[in-house]
Amino acid sequence: MDNSLNQYSKPLDKINTKLSTVFLLNSRDSKKGRFWIPLFNNELPLMFEVKFAYLSRILERDNVSGNHYHKLKEEIIVPLGGSFEIHLENVETKEKEMVLINSNENKAIYIKTGISHKVISKKNQGLLLVLASTPSTIEDEIEYKIK
């Protein structure tokens, strides 16, 4: 019998949308009133090596962040609190989509290079964890407004 907790590091499901990948994260009911949800395990790497991570705290409903894309940086966005609309647009093909994601679903969304992203908070407060392939730079944050 494998007593390893690695089984929880593997997403339960992966949904490929037109412009992103949404992961249903695995969780363990480890103690009464608590869930344990691993986000990273070096034995089971993500889509890229994580080299930068940050929190984005949202302080008001309908707050918009993003409206940019990256040529170098890939990102995985994990909602830790709140509910969000994530609008995506391929900057070359102009194909668009919108993904709803909230912290109660234990989901994460992978955004690759060349995909503009705009995140709109649907609650008065929200908290996002962003795992990235490279640190943020002004040169790699290319403004691109999704309408």
SVG drawing of the C-alpha trace seen along z (x, -y; Angstrom):
<svg xmlns="http://www.w3.org/2000/svg" viewBox="-20 -49 33 51">
<polyline fill="none" stroke="black" stroke-width="0.4" points="0.0,0.0 1.4,-3.4 1.3,-5.8 2.5,-8.7 0.5,-11.8 1.6,-12.4 -1.7,-11.1 -3.2,-14.5 -0.7,-16.4 -2.3,-15.2 -5.3,-17.2 -8.6,-15.2 -9.4,-16.6 -8.0,-18.8 -10.4,-20.7 -8.9,-22.2 -10.9,-25.2 -10.2,-27.0 -7.6,-29.4 -6.7,-27.9 -6.5,-24.8 -8.6,-24.5 -7.4,-22.1 -9.7,-20.6 -7.3,-20.4 -7.3,-17.3 -7.9,-17.8 -7.7,-15.7 -10.0,-15.9 -7.1,-15.8 -8.6,-17.0 -12.0,-18.0 -12.9,-21.3 -9.9,-21.5 -9.0,-20.5 -5.4,-20.1 -4.9,-21.1 -1.4,-20.7 -0.5,-23.2 3.0,-22.1 5.1,-18.9 8.5,-18.8 7.9,-15.1 4.8,-16.1 5.7,-19.3 3.2,-21.8 3.1,-23.1 6.4,-25.0 9.0,-25.4 7.6,-27.9 10.1,-30.8 7.9,-33.5 4.7,-33.6 2.6,-36.5 -0.8,-37.3 -3.3,-39.7 -5.7,-41.0 -8.9,-42.5 -10.6,-45.1 -13.9,-45.8 -16.5,-44.1 -16.0,-44.5 -12.4,-45.4 -10.5,-44.7 -6.9,-43.5 -4.8,-42.4 -5.8,-43.5 -2.4,-42.4 -0.5,-39.4 3.0,-38.0 5.5,-36.9 7.6,-35.0 5.7,-34.5 3.2,-31.6 0.8,-31.8 -1.4,-29.6 -4.0,-31.5 -5.5,-30.0 -8.4,-31.8 -7.9,-31.6 -10.9,-33.7 -13.8,-35.1 -15.3,-34.6 -13.9,-35.8 -14.6,-36.1 -11.4,-35.5 -11.7,-36.9 -9.2,-35.6 -8.3,-36.6 -5.7,-35.1 -3.8,-38.2 -3.1,-36.7 -6.4,-35.0 -8.6,-37.3 -10.5,-34.3 -12.2,-35.0 -13.6,-33.2 -14.7,-33.7 -14.1,-31.3 -15.8,-31.6 -13.8,-30.4 -14.2,-30.7 -12.3,-29.7 -14.9,-27.1 -14.3,-24.9 -10.6,-24.1 -9.7,-25.0 -6.7,-26.7 -6.4,-28.1 -3.3,-27.9 -2.7,-30.9 0.0,-30.5 2.0,-33.1 0.1,-35.2 -3.2,-35.0 -4.4,-38.4 -6.2,-38.0 -8.5,-40.3 -9.7,-39.2 -12.9,-40.7 -13.8,-40.2 -17.4,-39.3 -17.3,-39.7 -16.4,-42.6 -13.1,-41.0 -10.9,-38.4 -7.5,-36.8 -5.6,-35.2 -2.4,-33.2 -0.4,-33.5 2.4,-30.9 4.6,-32.1 7.3,-30.8 9.4,-34.0 9.4,-37.1 7.3,-40.0 8.9,-42.6 7.5,-45.8 8.8,-44.7 6.8,-41.4 3.5,-43.0 2.1,-44.1 -1.1,-46.1 -4.0,-44.6 -7.5,-45.5 -10.2,-42.8 -13.5,-44.4"/>
</svg>
